[in-house]
Amino acid sequence: MAHIRHDPTSTQKGKVTYNSGIVSGIVALAINEVEGVALLNTKNKGVKLNFEKQGIVADISVKVDSNYNVPSLAFRIQQSIKHNVESMTNYKVAKVDVHIQDVNFPENSAL
């Protein structure tokens, strides 16, 4: 077992960087935490991230279940992404745009 000792008098400074794929994974996990929502399964086309000066701008495409309130779901997605990204990384989230691309209807419902 390795032991790591922190020396507060050390002058070495480090920098942690995150691959955009890691941040995309955090965003996908955040979306999965919201009940009634699923990320589009188009090879990560459902999550687009832009790293800008003011923070991350996320463009999210999802499908939702028909028995949920869409504005409420969109707000919960935004809150979940902001919380997860900012608590797991050093990045700030500037904006989250949510695009509803599809609606899942129950199999036994009549249109």
C-alpha positions as CSV (number, residue, x, y, z in Angstrom):
1,M,0.0,0.0,0.0
2,A,1.4,3.4,-1.0
3,H,1.5,6.2,1.5
4,I,1.3,9.8,0.2
5,R,2.5,12.5,2.5
6,H,1.6,16.2,1.9
7,D,4.3,18.7,2.6
8,P,2.8,22.1,3.2
9,T,6.2,23.8,2.7
10,S,6.6,22.4,-0.8
11,T,6.6,25.0,-3.6
12,Q,5.5,22.5,-6.2
13,K,2.2,23.4,-7.7
14,G,0.1,21.2,-10.0
15,K,-2.7,21.6,-12.3
16,V,-5.6,19.2,-12.9
17,T,-7.1,19.1,-16.4
18,Y,-10.1,17.1,-17.6
19,N,-10.6,15.6,-20.9
20,S,-13.9,16.7,-22.5
21,G,-15.0,13.1,-22.6
22,I,-14.8,13.0,-18.8
23,V,-17.0,16.1,-18.5
24,S,-19.4,14.6,-21.1
25,G,-19.6,11.5,-18.9
26,I,-20.4,13.6,-15.9
27,V,-23.2,15.4,-17.9
28,A,-24.6,12.0,-19.0
29,L,-24.7,10.8,-15.4
30,A,-26.4,14.0,-14.3
31,I,-29.1,13.5,-17.0
32,N,-29.6,9.9,-15.9
33,E,-30.3,11.1,-12.3
34,V,-33.4,12.9,-13.5
35,E,-36.5,10.7,-13.6
36,G,-38.5,10.7,-16.9
37,V,-35.5,11.7,-19.1
38,A,-33.2,9.8,-21.3
39,L,-30.2,11.0,-23.3
40,L,-30.5,10.4,-27.1
41,N,-28.5,7.3,-28.1
42,T,-26.8,8.8,-31.1
43,K,-23.1,8.3,-30.2
44,N,-22.8,11.3,-27.8
45,K,-24.6,13.6,-30.2
46,G,-27.0,14.3,-27.2
47,V,-24.2,16.2,-25.4
48,K,-22.3,19.1,-26.9
49,L,-20.0,21.1,-24.7
50,N,-18.2,24.3,-25.4
51,F,-15.5,25.5,-23.0
52,E,-15.6,29.3,-22.8
53,K,-14.1,31.9,-20.6
54,Q,-17.3,32.4,-18.5
55,G,-17.7,28.6,-18.1
56,I,-19.0,25.5,-19.9
57,V,-21.9,26.0,-22.3
58,A,-23.8,22.7,-22.6
59,D,-26.2,21.8,-25.4
60,I,-28.3,18.8,-24.4
61,S,-30.7,16.8,-26.5
62,V,-33.0,14.4,-24.7
63,K,-36.2,12.4,-24.9
64,V,-38.8,12.6,-22.2
65,D,-41.7,10.5,-20.9
66,S,-45.1,11.8,-21.8
67,N,-46.5,11.9,-18.3
68,Y,-43.9,14.5,-17.0
69,N,-44.1,18.3,-17.1
70,V,-41.5,19.3,-19.8
71,P,-40.5,22.7,-18.3
72,S,-40.0,21.1,-14.9
73,L,-37.9,18.4,-16.4
74,A,-35.8,20.9,-18.3
75,F,-35.1,22.9,-15.1
76,R,-34.2,19.7,-13.2
77,I,-31.8,18.7,-16.0
78,Q,-30.1,22.1,-15.9
79,Q,-29.8,22.0,-12.1
80,S,-28.5,18.4,-12.1
81,I,-25.8,19.2,-14.7
82,K,-24.7,22.4,-13.0
83,H,-24.5,20.7,-9.6
84,N,-22.6,17.6,-10.8
85,V,-20.1,19.3,-13.1
86,E,-19.3,22.0,-10.6
87,S,-19.0,19.6,-7.6
88,M,-16.9,17.0,-9.5
89,T,-14.6,19.4,-11.4
90,N,-13.1,22.9,-11.1
91,Y,-15.3,24.1,-14.0
92,K,-18.2,26.5,-13.8
93,V,-21.4,25.9,-15.9
94,A,-22.4,29.1,-17.7
95,K,-25.4,27.8,-19.6
96,V,-27.3,24.6,-20.2
97,D,-29.6,24.5,-23.2
98,V,-32.1,21.6,-23.2
99,H,-33.6,20.4,-26.4
100,I,-36.5,17.9,-26.2
101,Q,-36.1,15.8,-29.3
102,D,-38.5,13.0,-28.6
103,V,-41.4,12.0,-26.4
104,N,-41.9,8.4,-25.1
105,F,-45.6,7.4,-24.9
106,P,-46.7,4.4,-22.9
107,E,-47.5,1.4,-25.0
108,N,-51.1,1.2,-23.9
109,S,-52.0,4.8,-24.4
110,A,-54.2,5.9,-27.3
111,L,-53.3,9.0,-29.3
